[in-house]
């Protein structure tokens, strides 16, 4: 099997880890390599907290967390390139 890649935020990166949900079998987390010393994580979620941290908004595409070094996306499988 070839190492999958992820296309996110207009760029293509190598995937380091794919984590699956035990109940549904769907992808719930992807870790990808930005460079040799920096990895990024994207979680499956259709919501993201706002900058005020008081409420959540619905998202339809990958969205970075306003204060932490990760992103959420509603459909992780669609981001993978095999």
RAJO-V248391 format. One record per residue. N is the residue number from 1. RES is the residue in three letters. SS is DSSP state (hx for helix, st for strand, lp for the rest). Layout:
BEGIN
n = [N/N]
res = [RES/RES]
ss = [SS/SS]
END
This chain:
BEGIN
n = [1/2/3/4/5/6/7/8/9/10/11/12/13/14/15/16/17/18/19/20/21/22/23/24/25/26/27/28/29/30/31/32/33/34/35/36/37/38/39/40/41/42/43/44/45/46/47/48/49/50/51/52/53/54/55/56/57/58/59/60/61/62/63/64/65/66/67/68/69/70/71/72/73/74/75/76/77/78/79/80/81/82]
res = [UNK/UNK/UNK/UNK/UNK/UNK/UNK/UNK/UNK/UNK/UNK/UNK/UNK/UNK/UNK/UNK/UNK/UNK/UNK/UNK/UNK/UNK/UNK/UNK/UNK/UNK/UNK/UNK/UNK/UNK/UNK/UNK/UNK/UNK/UNK/UNK/UNK/UNK/UNK/UNK/UNK/UNK/UNK/UNK/UNK/UNK/UNK/UNK/UNK/UNK/UNK/UNK/UNK/UNK/UNK/UNK/UNK/UNK/UNK/UNK/UNK/UNK/UNK/UNK/UNK/UNK/UNK/UNK/UNK/UNK/UNK/UNK/UNK/UNK/UNK/UNK/UNK/UNK/UNK/UNK/UNK/UNK]
ss = [lp/lp/lp/lp/st/st/st/st/lp/lp/st/st/st/st/st/st/st/st/st/st/lp/lp/lp/lp/lp/lp/st/st/st/st/st/st/st/st/st/lp/lp/st/st/st/st/st/st/st/lp/lp/st/st/st/lp/lp/lp/lp/lp/lp/st/st/st/lp/lp/lp/lp/st/st/lp/lp/lp/lp/lp/st/st/st/st/lp/lp/lp/hx/hx/hx/st/st/lp]
END
